[in-house]
Amino acid sequence: MDRRLFLSFVGLGAATPALGQSHGDELHNPQIDYPGFQQLTGDVGSLRAERLLPFKRFKKEAASPGTLLLDARSESAFREGHIKGAINLPFPDFNAESLAETVGSNVHRRILIYCNNNFSNRTRPVPMKARPLALNIQTFINLVGYGYRNVWELADVIDFNDPKVEWVRG
C-alpha cells in the first residue's frame, strides 16, 4: 500500500482528513469514547504493574477457592489447548452481560489471566502476538473498565509442555 494512502487510511495523513472527520468538523458517535479509553488505559497502567504474578504464585492462586482463571483467547484456540481449570470467554465477546455471566456479579472476585505471549512455544494454539498488542493488555484494561478490580496476570513466559503448567490438549 502507498505510504500516503496508508497514513490517510489510519488517520495520520495531513493531506486527507481522517475517517469520521469532515473538513475539521468531527463526526461524533456517542457510543465510542476514545478519550475515555485513553484515560482508562493510563489509570490501569500502575495497577497492572502491581498485579503481575510469577508462575509458581499464579498456579497457587489459581487453585484458591473462588478464583477464576480466565482465558480470553478465541474459542478454537482454547479448545486446542489451555491451562487446566481455565474458563474461556473470548475477548471479542466481552461486554457487561457476558462478563457477569462468566465471572459473576462479585466485582471483587479474583481473576487470573494469561495469553499467547505467556508461552515460549510460539505455535498453535499460542502464536505470539505483537508485544504492544498482547491479549493480556486488552483483557486487563477491559476487566478493570467493566468494574472488576481484582485482576492478576501471569508475568512469566512458560512452555506449555512443562508438566507443572497442566496444559489440557484438545
Residue pairs with C-beta under 8 A, 6 or more apart in sequence:
1 9
4 13
4 15
4 16
7 13
8 15
8 16
8 18
9 19
10 18
11 18
11 19
11 20
11 21
12 18
17 23
17 24
20 26
20 27
20 29
21 27
40 141
40 144
40 145
41 141
43 144
44 140
44 141
44 144
44 145
47 144
47 149
48 137
48 140
48 151
48 153
51 140
51 151
51 152
51 153
52 152
52 153
52 154
52 155
53 61
53 112
53 152
53 153
53 154
53 155
54 155
54 156
55 154
55 155
55 156
55 158
55 164
58 112
58 114
58 152
58 154
58 155
58 156
59 164
61 67
61 110
61 112
61 152
62 69
62 83
62 85
62 112
63 85
64 110
66 109
66 110
67 109
67 110
67 111
67 112
68 87
68 102
68 103
68 104
68 109
68 110
68 111
68 112
69 83
69 85
69 86
69 87
69 112
69 114
70 86
70 87
70 89
70 102
70 103
70 111
70 112
70 113
70 139
70 143
71 78
71 82
71 83
71 86
71 87
71 88
71 89
71 113
71 114
72 88
72 89
72 90
72 91
72 94
72 113
72 115
72 135
72 138
72 139
73 82
73 88
73 90
73 91
73 115
73 116
73 125
73 126
73 135
74 90
75 88
75 90
76 125
77 116
77 124
77 125
77 126
78 86
78 88
78 90
78 125
79 170
80 124
80 125
80 169
80 170
81 125
81 126
81 160
81 167
81 168
81 169
81 170
82 88
82 125
82 167
82 168
83 114
83 165
83 166
83 167
83 168
84 166
84 167
84 168
85 166
86 114
87 102
89 98
89 99
89 102
91 135
91 138
91 139
91 142
94 139
94 142
94 146
96 146
99 143
99 146
99 148
103 109
103 111
103 148
107 147
107 148
107 149
107 150
108 149
108 150
109 148
109 150
110 150
110 152
111 143
111 148
111 150
111 151
111 152
112 152
112 153
112 154
113 136
113 139
113 140
113 143
113 151
113 152
113 153
113 154
114 136
114 153
114 154
115 129
115 134
115 135
115 136
115 139
116 126
116 127
116 128
116 129
116 134
116 135
117 128
117 129
117 131
117 134
117 135
117 136
117 157
118 126
118 136
118 154
118 156
118 157
118 158
119 126
119 157
119 158
119 159
119 160
120 157
120 158
120 159
121 159
121 160
121 161
122 128
125 170
126 160
129 135
136 153
136 154
140 151
140 153
143 151
144 151
158 165
159 165
160 167
161 167
